[in-house]
């Protein structure tokens, strides 16, 4: 379980730059949430947001920062990537 509070900052992702973006910041985690990661990046529909916040992808789309309102994940044995605004 994770405790989440809204935070606001500038989010830069490659050439994308969104100022004053609101996101959920994990402020505490219970011991059973023992995953090793640097963070979570919400890519779900806004209705699934546990904190009731607009996910960053939807903010990028609303601000017309994307070439297309699409994203894709590429996963492989040696790593993966996330493309925003295009599908390779």
C-alpha positions as CSV (number, residue, x, y, z in Angstrom):
1,X,0.0,0.0,0.0
2,X,1.2,3.5,-0.8
3,X,0.3,6.8,0.7
4,X,-0.1,9.4,-2.1
5,X,-0.3,13.2,-1.9
6,X,-0.6,15.6,-4.9
7,X,2.6,17.5,-5.8
8,X,3.3,20.0,-8.6
9,X,6.4,20.5,-10.6
10,X,7.8,20.8,-14.2
11,X,7.9,17.4,-16.0
12,X,10.4,17.0,-18.8
13,X,10.3,13.8,-20.9
14,X,12.6,14.0,-23.8
15,X,11.5,17.1,-25.8
16,X,8.2,17.3,-23.9
17,X,8.0,20.0,-21.2
18,X,4.9,20.6,-19.1
19,X,5.1,23.2,-16.3
20,X,3.0,23.1,-13.2
21,X,1.9,19.5,-13.8
22,X,0.2,17.8,-10.8
23,X,1.1,14.3,-10.0
24,X,0.7,11.8,-7.2
25,X,3.8,11.6,-5.0
26,X,4.3,8.5,-2.9
27,X,5.0,9.8,0.6
28,X,5.0,6.5,2.5
29,X,4.8,2.8,1.8
30,X,3.9,-0.1,3.9
31,X,6.4,-2.9,4.3
32,X,4.4,-5.2,2.0
33,X,5.0,-2.8,-0.9
34,X,8.6,-3.9,-1.3
35,X,9.2,-3.5,-5.0
36,X,12.5,-2.1,-6.1
37,X,11.9,0.8,-8.5
38,X,12.7,4.5,-8.9
39,X,9.0,5.6,-9.2
40,X,5.7,5.0,-10.8
41,X,4.5,6.9,-13.9
42,X,0.7,6.8,-14.2
43,X,-0.4,5.7,-17.7
44,X,-3.9,4.5,-16.8
45,X,-7.2,6.2,-17.6
46,X,-8.0,9.2,-15.3
47,X,-10.9,7.3,-13.8
48,X,-8.4,4.7,-12.4
49,X,-6.3,7.3,-10.6
50,X,-6.3,6.4,-6.9
51,X,-5.6,10.0,-6.0
52,X,-8.1,11.5,-8.5
53,X,-5.4,13.2,-10.5
54,X,-5.0,13.5,-14.3
55,X,-2.2,11.1,-15.4
56,X,0.8,12.9,-17.1
57,X,0.0,11.4,-20.5
58,X,-3.4,13.0,-20.5
59,X,-1.9,16.3,-19.4
60,X,0.5,16.2,-22.3
61,X,-2.4,15.4,-24.7
62,X,-4.6,18.2,-23.2
63,X,-1.8,20.7,-23.6
64,X,-1.3,19.5,-27.2
65,X,2.4,18.6,-26.6
66,X,2.1,15.3,-28.5
67,X,2.2,14.6,-32.3
68,X,-0.6,12.1,-31.7
69,X,-2.5,11.0,-28.6
70,X,-0.8,7.6,-28.6
71,X,1.8,5.8,-26.5
72,X,3.5,2.4,-26.7
73,X,5.7,0.2,-24.6
74,X,8.5,-1.9,-26.1
75,X,9.8,-4.6,-23.8
76,X,12.7,-6.9,-24.3
77,X,15.3,-9.0,-22.6
78,X,17.8,-6.2,-22.4
79,X,15.4,-3.4,-21.4
80,X,12.5,-1.5,-22.7
81,X,11.2,1.9,-23.8
82,X,8.1,4.1,-23.6
83,X,7.2,6.2,-26.7
84,X,4.8,9.1,-26.2
85,X,3.0,10.7,-29.1
86,X,3.9,8.0,-31.6
87,X,3.9,4.3,-32.1
88,X,7.2,3.0,-33.6
